């Protein structure tokens, strides 16, 4: 059995270009959270946004329209686990991250 190897030279970058990333700095704390967590925007002021929380399977478990200067979210009814959050601003920019909830 004979194998041959070819080298391919690519002239353009390979990958996925990520668009619509917010220039804001969103902080979700404490992480891990217990009964609540706080969403804070450390760079911009007066940004209305939609907050989404997804479980490890991608199922939406929580959503809320928020003012991201500072918003406290009650997590008492959310089971322990690893979650992924996404905030979509009215400008259609977004930011995402991970949140752990421990009871």
MIROGU-708888 format. One record per atom (N, C-alpha, C, CB): x, y, z. Coordinates in steps of 0.1 Angstrom, whole numbers, plus 2048, in hexadecimal, padded with zeros to 3 digits. Glycine has a CB too. Layout:
N
XYZ/...
***
This chain:
103
8087F4800/800800800/80980C800/7F680080C/8068167F7/80E8227F6/80682E7F9/8158237E8/80B837800/804844804/80D84F7FE/802845813/80685A7FA/80C8667F6/8078717FE/80B8687E7/80F87B800/80C887808/80D893800/814888815/80389B7FF/8048A87F8/8038B3802/7F88A97ED/80A8BD800/8098CA807/8018D47FF/8188D080B/7F88DA806/7EF8E4800/7F28F1806/7E08E0802/7F58FB7FD/7F8908802/7EB911800/80490F7FA/7E691680B/7DA91E80B/7DE92D80A/7D191C817/7D8934801/7DB943800/7D294B809/7DA9477F2/7C794680D/7BE94E815/7BD948823/7B094F80F/7BA95082D/7B994B83B/7AD94083C/7B7956845/7AF936844/7A592C846/79F92E853/7AB91E844/79292E854/78C92F861/77E935860/79493786B/77893886B/76B93E86B/76D94D871/761936874/768956869/76996486E/75D966877/76996E862/76096B883/75696E88D/75297D88C/75B96B89B/74597F88A/74098D888/737990894/73898E87B/73499D896/72B9A18A0/72F99F8AE/71E99B89D/73C99F8B1/74199E8BE/7409AC8C5/74F9988BF/73B9AC8D0/7399B98D7/7469BE8DC/72F9B78E3/7489CB8DD/7539D18E3/7519D38F2/7579DF8DC/7469CF8F7/7439D0905/74B9C590D/7349D0908/74C9C7919/7529BD922/7479B992C/75F9C2929/7419AD92A/7379A8932/73E99F93D/72C9A092A/73A9A1949/73F999954/73399395B/7479A295F/73398595C/72897E962/72F97896F/722973959/72A97C97B/730977987/725976992/73B98198C/72796F99C/73296699E/73195A995/7339619AD/73C954992/73D94898A/74793E990/74194C97B/742934997/73592E997/72A93699F/73592099B/71E93699A/71393D9A1/70B9339A9/70A944996/7049389B3/6FB92F9BB/6ED9339BA/7009309CA/6E993E9C0/6DB9439C0/6D894E9B6/6D69469CE/6E39559B2/6E29609A9/6EF9629A2/6DD96D9B1/6EE96A997/6FB96F990/6F897D98B/6FF965985/702984989/701992985/708994978/70899C990/70199B96F/70799E961/70A9AC962/6FC99B956/7179AF95F/71C9BD95E/7239C0951/7259C096A/7209CC94C/7279D1941/7319DC946/71D9D8936/73E9D9944/7499E194A/74D9EC940/7549D994E/7499EC933/74E9F692A/744A00925/7549EF91E/7389FB922/72EA0491C/723A07926/7289FD910/71BA11923/710A1592C/703A14924/712A23932/6F8A1192B/6EBA11926/6E9A0891A/6E7A1F922/6ED9FC91B/6EB9F2910/6E09E9914/6F89EA90D/6D59E990C/6CB9E090D/6CF9D3905/6BD9E5908/6CB9C890B/6CF9BB905/6C69B0908/6DE9B8908/6C79A5901/6C0999905/6CA98F90A/6B89938F9/6C7989916/6D097F91C/6CA97191B/6D298392B/6D2968916/6CE95A914/6D795191C/6CE956905/6D2946922/6D993C929/6D692F924/6D793D939/6E092791F/6DE91A919/6E490F922/6E391A90B/6DE903922/6E58F8929/6EF8F2920/6DA8EE92E/6F58E7925/7008E191D/6FB8DA910/7078D6926/6EE8D890F/6E88D2903/6E48DD8F9/6DD8C9907/6E58E98FD/6E18F48F4/6D38F98F6/6E48F08E6/6CC8F3900/6BE8F7902/6BE90490A/6B78EC90A/6B590D905/6B491A90C/6AD918919/6AC924903/6B391C925/6AD91A932/6A8927938/6B691393B/6AD932933/6A993F938/6AC94A92E/6B1942946/6A395492E/6A5960925/69F96B92C/6A095D917/6A597792A/69F983930/6A598F928/6A398493F/69D999926/6A19A6921/6A79AE92D/6969AE91A/6B39B392B/6BA9B9936/6C19C6932/6C59B093C/6C49CE93C/6CD9DA93B/6DA9D5941/6C79E7943/6E49D4938/6F19CD93D/6FA9D6944/6F79C7931/6F69E2949/6FF9E9952/7019E195E/6F99F7956/6F69DB964/6F79D296F/6E99CB970/6FC9D997C/6E99BE970/6DC9B7971/6DF9AA97A/6D79B3963/6D69A9984/6D799D98C/6CD993988/6D59A099B/6D1986986/6C997C981/6C797198C/6CE975974/6BB96E990/6B896499A/6BA956993/6AA9659A0/6C394E999/6C6940993/6C193599C/6D493F990/6B89389A6/6B492E9AF/6AC9239A8/6AB9359BA/6A592699D/69D91C996/6A491598B/690922991/6B1918989/6B991297F/6C2907985/6C291D978/6C18FB981/6C98F0987/6D88F2985/6C58E3980/6DF8EB98E/6EE8EB98D/6F28E6980/6F48E3999/6FD8EC97A/7028E796E/70B8F2967/6F78E4964/70F8EE95B/7178F7953/70E8FD948/7248F094C/70F90A948/70691293E/70E91B936/6FB91A946/70891E92A/70F928921/70593491F/712921913/70B940921/70294C91F/706953913/70495592C/6FC95B90E/6FE964903/6F6970905/6FA95D8F5/6FC97C902/6F5988903/6F698F8F5/6FC99290E/6EA9928F0/6E99988E3/6E49A78E6/6DF9918DA/6EC9B08E2/6E99BE8E3/6DF9C38D9/6F59C78E3/6D89CE8DB/6CF9D48D1/6D69D78C4/6C89E08D7/6E49D98C5/6EC9DC8B9/6EF9CF8B1/6F89E38BD/6EA9C48B6/6ED9B68B1/6FB9B18B3/6EA9B68A2/7039B88BB/70F9B38C0/70C9A98CB/7199BE8C5/7159A08CD/7139968D8/71F9928DF/70C98A8D2/71E98C8EB/7299878F2/72497A8F9/72E9918FD/72C9708FB/728964901/73295F90B/7259598F6/72E955913/73895091D/731943924/73B95A927/73893F92E/734933936/731937944/73F928935/72793094A/723932958/72092595E/71693B958/72692396A/724917972/71A91B97D/731911977/71091397F/70791498B/708908994/6F8916986/70B90B9A0/70D9009AA/7039039B6/71B9009B0/6FC8F99BA/6F28FB9C5/6F88F59D2/6E58F59C2/
***
